[in-house]
Amino acid sequence: MENPIISWLFETDAVRVCPEGQPFWYTSGKLGPFYINTQFLFGSEAAANALLKVIEDACAGDKLTFYDKVYAEIDRQLASCSIYAQLIDLLADAAKQMDVDFVSGGERRDFFFSMPVARKLGMGHLTIFKDLSTVYTDKDGVSMASAEAGLAGKRSVHIADLITVASSYVRAWIPAVESLGAKIAYSLAVVDRDQGGAKILADAGCPLTTLVVIKPELFETAKAMGRITAEQVELVNAFIADPDKFLTDFLTANPDFLANEIAKGGKSAQRAELCIASGFAPECALPKK
């Protein structure tokens, strides 16, 4: 049966593929033909950005009130957006198969998915902030200092929006949970970029389950659905096969691209300058002095 999430990813613009000749800048200073904003599955870019603002404001306040402020917005969206509600159902179904005591999620985008799944499963939720402080909210929605929650010896499923190389797990989420005497026993994500994160998580003892993996087949399905063109699929396949060659080939074929990006100013110029400074650009594509 066709995976409905593929259609939802494109319907909400959670996955976008560039037109030919107009690749996207990544924060690394490299170029690619698609980008992923899993949080747009909340319903739309505007809805996701509004929730991110609520999350940011709540993070700056009393952390014991964080859950109530954020979940109130999530609950409203569950009632009004069928894509988001159905996605949470799928995540909850996957989590039901796991032998765990609570759900954990990390600041910021994990919360789009970890909070409603915990509530749907009737489990507590461990909120992990970027500074590695934590708050535990029990199944009834009562928040408390994590040290008072009796989590020692307990197991969580950590729910994430997107897995790339799992750096946030290694740097923050796993240590934060272990500092409470608990363990992340499983990882559950909406999207896996298939860039090595699954192996890292398996090696760390919290194997990954994901609803969608970014592979060529996903984009072939999107083409069959009429979401993208055959030319866009070719761009994606070339990038997946060799991201560095994609960058070099594009800049070689478009030697004025970097100079034009720098002339635009703003983020385009910053990314182009980073590309050059990092040594990613072939000599033929460097701006003429």
Phi and psi in degrees as a GROMACS rama.xvg file:
@    title "Ramachandran Plot"
@    xaxis  label "Phi"
@    yaxis  label "Psi"
@TYPE xy
-62.3535  134.565  GLU-2
-72.6846  115.146  ASN-3
-65.5251  -22.3966  PRO-4
-64.3296  -31.1129  ILE-5
-60.7015  -45.8171  ILE-6
-63.6237  -41.9896  SER-7
-63.1192  -38.276  TRP-8
-58.3976  -41.0276  LEU-9
-83.8657  -32.4835  PHE-10
-65.004  -35.9672  GLU-11
-94.375  1.43265  THR-12
65.7508  22.0105  ASP-13
-66.4327  -28.8817  ALA-14
-120.98  128.555  VAL-15
-126.074  139.213  ARG-16
-114.876  134.987  VAL-17
-74.3678  155.542  CYS-18
-67.9196  158.409  PRO-19
-60.153  134.339  GLU-20
85.4783  1.13469  GLY-21
-132.27  61.9609  GLN-22
-66.9153  161.841  PRO-23
-91.2128  145.64  PHE-24
-80.1165  138.246  TRP-25
-102.565  160.271  TYR-26
-63.9919  -18.7339  THR-27
-73.224  -13.3239  SER-28
91.967  10.2287  GLY-29
-105.154  168.969  LYS-30
-112.853  149.762  LEU-31
-154.759  163.659  GLY-32
-89.2154  -5.82543  PRO-33
-147.278  158.606  PHE-34
-138.356  161.438  TYR-35
-128.429  124.858  ILE-36
-123.869  83.658  ASN-37
-56.8064  -30.2947  THR-38
-64.09  -17.4388  GLN-39
-65.2657  -16.8057  PHE-40
-64.1107  -8.47405  LEU-41
-61.8078  -15.5741  PHE-42
144.359  -38.8933  GLY-43
-172.126  170.075  SER-44
-62.7268  -43.3108  GLU-45
-63.6522  -43.7663  ALA-46
-64.8003  -41.4268  ALA-47
-64.8219  -42.5801  ALA-48
-64.7498  -35.4248  ASN-49
-65.1292  -40.5625  ALA-50
-69.5259  -37.456  LEU-51
-59.2199  -38.3032  LEU-52
-65.031  -41.4699  LYS-53
-61.8047  -43.0755  VAL-54
-61.9926  -45.9722  ILE-55
-61.646  -44.6206  GLU-56
-65.0852  -40.2307  ASP-57
-68.9545  -34.7557  ALA-58
-62.5667  -31.2913  CYS-59
-80.204  -10.3463  ALA-60
-103.438  -154.345  GLY-61
-68.1451  118.257  ASP-62
-69.0451  -20.4938  LYS-63
-73.62  -14.6286  LEU-64
-103.01  -0.212237  THR-65
-57.1927  -50.7326  PHE-66
-58.7901  -47.1102  TYR-67
-60.2339  -42.8107  ASP-68
-64.4442  -43.1559  LYS-69
-77.5333  -42.9577  VAL-70
-66.5408  -28.5679  TYR-71
-58.8356  -40.5413  ALA-72
-70.9847  -40.6393  GLU-73
-60.9277  -43.9677  ILE-74
-61.8111  -39.414  ASP-75
-63.7682  -40.7116  ARG-76
-70.6646  -36.456  GLN-77
-58.0511  -35.8129  LEU-78
-76.5063  -21.033  ALA-79
-113.134  -13.8758  SER-80
-122.657  109.241  CYS-81
-68.4924  -34.1214  SER-82
-61.374  -48.6855  ILE-83
-63.1875  -44.2212  TYR-84
-62.8915  -42.1093  ALA-85
-67.836  -36.2171  GLN-86
-63.5028  -43.3914  LEU-87
-63.0319  -37.6507  ILE-88
-59.5398  -43.0922  ASP-89
-65.4275  -42.3524  LEU-90
-63.4202  -42.5144  LEU-91
-63.8301  -39.6172  ALA-92
-60.9902  -40.0389  ASP-93
-67.5492  -41.5275  ALA-94
-68.4411  -27.6756  ALA-95
-60.8803  -24.8523  LYS-96
-80.0281  -4.10272  GLN-97
-104.486  138.685  MET-98
-84.9658  88.4408  ASP-99
-136.958  163.81  VAL-100
-106.038  -24.2532  ASP-101
-156.445  171.704  PHE-102
-110.461  140.442  VAL-103
-121.64  154.309  SER-104
-153.348  149.345  GLY-105
-114.596  150.417  GLY-106
-59.8383  128.219  GLU-107
-118.495  -41.3405  ARG-108
-73.1098  -21.4608  ARG-109
-56.8735  -33.5764  ASP-110
-63.1932  -26.5639  PHE-111
-55.0872  -30.8458  PHE-112
-115.592  -36.9097  PHE-113
-68.5747  -41.6846  SER-114
-63.4373  -51.6725  MET-115
-67.9859  -30.6878  PRO-116
-67.2222  -43.0218  VAL-117
-58.1519  -45.2683  ALA-118
-64.6168  -40.4921  ARG-119
-66.1549  -34.4199  LYS-120
-83.6818  -8.15598  LEU-121
69.8538  35.7097  GLY-122
-116.827  161.74  MET-123
-73.9122  162.523  GLY-124
-128.134  126.973  HIS-125
-97.2406  114.405  LEU-126
-90.3659  120.882  THR-127
-109.898  121.176  ILE-128
-91.077  165.447  PHE-129
-61.2116  -28.8841  LYS-130
-82.8692  8.70546  ASP-131
72.6256  5.94582  LEU-132
-72.8144  156.828  SER-133
-138.847  153.335  THR-134
-134.687  137.704  VAL-135
-106.528  133.06  TYR-136
-117.896  122.674  THR-137
-77.2654  178.57  ASP-138
-62.9511  -19.0748  LYS-139
-93.1589  2.62627  ASP-140
87.1191  16.679  GLY-141
-95.6494  120.66  VAL-142
-92.5297  147  SER-143
-153.245  163.43  MET-144
-61.208  135.735  ALA-145
-59.4176  -31.291  SER-146
-63.2867  -20.4286  ALA-147
-93.0829  -0.797921  GLU-148
-90.7937  -7.4176  ALA-149
63.2549  47.3317  GLY-150
-88.7736  -5.98573  LEU-151
-57.2808  129.757  ALA-152
82.6  -3.54252  GLY-153
-88.3579  163.744  LYS-154
-123.707  139.751  ARG-155
-119.818  158.594  SER-156
-105.065  123.372  VAL-157
-91.9248  124.451  HIS-158
-106.373  124.56  ILE-159
-123.063  158.609  ALA-160
-76.6698  -44.4893  ASP-161
-149.161  136.059  LEU-162
-112.873  126.15  ILE-163
-112.658  -80.8398  THR-164
-118.501  14.1414  VAL-165
60.0313  28.6972  ALA-166
-65.1826  -34.7694  SER-167
-65.3526  -35.2531  SER-168
-61.4236  -52.2153  TYR-169
-66.0915  -40.9086  VAL-170
-77.7393  -35.7552  ARG-171
-131.928  -57.0035  ALA-172
-66.006  -46.8649  TRP-173
-62.6608  -49.2414  ILE-174
-60.3939  -37.5309  PRO-175
-63.6997  -42.9327  ALA-176
-69.789  -41.8713  VAL-177
-66.5176  -27.5625  GLU-178
-65.1547  -17.4144  SER-179
-95.5787  3.89522  LEU-180
81.7759  8.66327  GLY-181
-104.876  -175.774  ALA-182
-145.975  138.564  LYS-183
-79.9871  109.479  ILE-184
-89.8675  -27.2284  ALA-185
-143.297  153.953  TYR-186
-117.689  138.722  SER-187
-134.33  124.926  LEU-188
-131.968  154.507  ALA-189
-71.3274  -48.232  VAL-190
-130.874  136.387  VAL-191
-114.157  122.364  ASP-192
-75.3916  -3.18304  ARG-193
59.6564  45.1204  ASP-194
-119.042  26.0675  GLN-195
105.724  -8.05395  GLY-196
-63.2156  -36.3429  GLY-197
-61.4239  -41.5736  ALA-198
-66.9098  -41.7527  LYS-199
-60.4338  -41.8501  ILE-200
-69.5598  -38.7019  LEU-201
-61.7252  -43.8723  ALA-202
-64.2626  -29.003  ASP-203
-83.9916  -1.83696  ALA-204
86.2132  15.8617  GLY-205
-132.788  74.892  CYS-206
-56.271  148.278  PRO-207
-95.9001  133.372  LEU-208
-114.931  136.711  THR-209
-138.362  153.069  THR-210
-84.4819  -30.6043  LEU-211
-142.598  137.167  VAL-212
-114.115  134.392  VAL-213
-78.373  96.2786  ILE-214
-131.289  165.015  LYS-215
-54.1946  -33.407  PRO-216
-60.8264  -33.0921  GLU-217
-61.0552  -43.115  LEU-218
-75.4927  -29.8761  PHE-219
-63.9514  -41.3013  GLU-220
-64.1013  -41.5414  THR-221
-62.551  -37.1199  ALA-222
-64.1197  -44.1013  LYS-223
-62.3049  -29.2709  ALA-224
-79.5397  -8.03792  MET-225
82.3208  14.4753  GLY-226
-80.5733  -32.4287  ARG-227
-139.274  166.677  ILE-228
-95.2365  168.453  THR-229
-62.3423  -36.621  ALA-230
-64.6704  -39.2401  GLU-231
-66.6265  -36.6173  GLN-232
-62.1764  -39.848  VAL-233
-61.7159  -42.7981  GLU-234
-60.1168  -46.5395  LEU-235
-63.0906  -44.678  VAL-236
-62.6452  -39.2338  ASN-237
-64.4457  -39.1837  ALA-238
-68.2653  -46.2697  PHE-239
-62.3172  -37.7686  ILE-240
-65.376  -38.2256  ALA-241
-163.425  90.8783  ASP-242
-58.0236  -38.3245  PRO-243
-69.2057  -38.8825  ASP-244
-66.8895  -36.103  LYS-245
-57.0869  -47.2692  PHE-246
-62.4426  -49.7982  LEU-247
-62.7786  -44.2186  THR-248
-63.505  -41.091  ASP-249
-65.5959  -46.9444  PHE-250
-68.2652  -32.7963  LEU-251
-65.8875  -40.4438  THR-252
-76.2082  -17.6978  ALA-253
-130.845  69.5499  ASN-254
-64.7505  -16.9805  PRO-255
-94.2616  0.177759  ASP-256
-59.7034  -48.3641  PHE-257
-65.1618  -41.8883  LEU-258
-62.2102  -40.7393  ALA-259
-67.3063  -36.9302  ASN-260
-66.2517  -40.9956  GLU-261
-63.7866  -36.8307  ILE-262
-66.2815  -25.0323  ALA-263
-68.9479  -28.0695  LYS-264
76.1162  -174.078  GLY-265
62.6586  -147.598  GLY-266
-64.7182  -34.3055  LYS-267
-59.4198  -44.9374  SER-268
-66.5039  -41.0039  ALA-269
-60.6696  -44.3722  GLN-270
-66.5484  -41.4767  ARG-271
-63.6807  -42.5125  ALA-272
-65.9367  -36.6911  GLU-273
-66.2127  -40.4758  LEU-274
-57.2615  -45.1572  CYS-275
-68.324  -47.9165  ILE-276
-62.5965  -30.3995  ALA-277
-83.1263  -4.71115  SER-278
78.4239  20.3478  GLY-279
-80.6507  -26.037  PHE-280
-86.7214  135.967  ALA-281
-68.0128  154.973  PRO-282
-57.9052  -36.1492  GLU-283
-65.6295  -17.5069  CYS-284
-100.929  -0.917777  ALA-285
-72.248  139.855  LEU-286
-58.1878  139.625  PRO-287
-75.3099  136.921  LYS-288
